[in-house]
């Protein structure tokens, strides 16, 4: 376009953006070139190019004494990173701890520092209503990954139907013949995992089983907690014939404990996980689990955040995008021994 108009690129840019220091003659030459080439200004590209900070921040939260859920956070980061790069943004990560009394203040300080242009909140932060309100008050663009129902009404979010997934797991296990069940919950306050358990209980009720059929213990999503909780469950006089875990890391830990106790799987014990981490297909027996589309969820969350930034509407409309999940049936579930 600059060559056709016979002017420099800087002059073209100033003319298209209606800036000063462009004579009427030069502006007319640029506009004739625009008309001849059929060029149209892309307002989204203009808005992105004019930003002084193109960094999006993914906020992760875990406990002080537990290792993070390695696959879950790695998958979120990979999905978000690819989508951010495709949109012309950089991605940074910011880690806070559940027990840190200043965790919310640290996020507010991050916003005020100018080091980020928008936030992606992962669980359990995406379930924190008070934090959501503080971020809205700051005018910070935010999109939540797997938010709670309450936060969903305040901020845009992306996730899948956690309750339906828990329901499907329960149906699968009970239909295989299991009536004594163990359930490993995730960390306190992780509402997405609690929704899975709610769906699990709903299925049991529909199949004429109540909560007395389930022994529940709370873990922290780590392999270690899966081992420790399985040892407790399997040492009980009426040990469960099936254990359902809030994620695959704990499920693999449960299977490790069962192998160490010389239990045959799935004949002596069935185990079910959640996430469909790569290890689920390689452990023996291969693990039945819910395929949670983590990368797609994270990528869509980035796309939503970029849309919010382009519109310049603060935190954006409180809309929720649902990504499909599915149950992956493998060899870790079988009818119990009679």
Secondary structure, DSSP 4 states (H G I P E B T S, - for coil): -HHHHTS-HHHHHHHHTT-SS--HHHHHHHHHHHHHHT----HHHHHHHT-S--EEEEEEEE-SSS---HHHHHHHHHHHHHHHHHTT-EEEEEEEETT-TTHHHHHHHHHHHTS-SEEEEPTTGGG-HHHHHHHHHTT--EEEES--HHHHTTSEEEE--HHHHHHHHHHHHHHTT--SEEEEE-STT-HHHHHHHHHHHHHHHHTT--GGGEEEEE--SSHHHHHHHHHHHHTSTT--SEEEESSHHHHHHHHHHHHHTT--TTTT-EEE-SB--GGGGTSSSPPBEEE--HHHHHHHHHHHHHHHHHHT-TT----EEE---EEE--TT--PPP-
